[in-house]
Amino acid sequence: MKEFLVELTTTVPEGTDQAVVDERRAAEAIRARELTAQGHLFRLWRPVGELRSIGVWLADDEAELREKVLGSLPLWPWMTAVITPLQSHPNDPGRAA
């Protein structure tokens, strides 16, 4: 699978009932665990104080990432995504020796 740096920004539609937001967030946590177990979600960070996340995701290609991986997230309809394909850097200290 290929690696992608993904920045997701969530904007809850104005007037959305808080119970709906809470349900989707709970379902989002469950789906994130499933995607991790499937090898699609590698790392995830949230900048302090923001409804935005930055993560390393894996998929066969960007179409699969958008449609089958990110598209399966319960909050996806409220998200915008910036996706950057990644490749290994020769000086990456995490590369296998």
Secondary structure by P-SEA (a helix, b strand, c coil): ccccbbbbbbbccccccaaaaaaaaaaaaaaaaaaaaaccccbbbbcccccbbbbbbbcccaaaaaccccccccccccbbbbbbbbbbbcccccccc
